[in-house]
Amino acid sequence: MRESLKRKILEVCDKKIAAKGTNVGLSFYAFFANKNDDPELLMEAAEWWISTHKFDHFEKAVKIKEIVQAI
C-alpha cells in the first residue's frame, strides 16, 4: 500500500473516531471524494479492503486504523 493512501486512511479514521466515537464504522469509500479523480488509488484501496482482508462493507474505524498502523 502506498504511503499516501496509508496517511489518508489514518487521517480519515482519526477524524471519524474523534467525531463519532470508537464504535464508528466506515467503508473504503470514506477515503475518497464523491468523484472518481484517481481510479488507480481507488482500486488499490478496494483490493486491499475486499480481496486482501475480506472486510465487510462497513468496518470499525479503530480496527482499520490498527491494521494500517501495523503495515
Secondary structure, DSSP 8 states (H G I E B T S, - for coil): --HHHHHHHHHHHHHHHHHH-TT-EE-GGGGS-SS-S-HHHHHHHHIIIIIIS---SSEEHHHHHHHHHH-
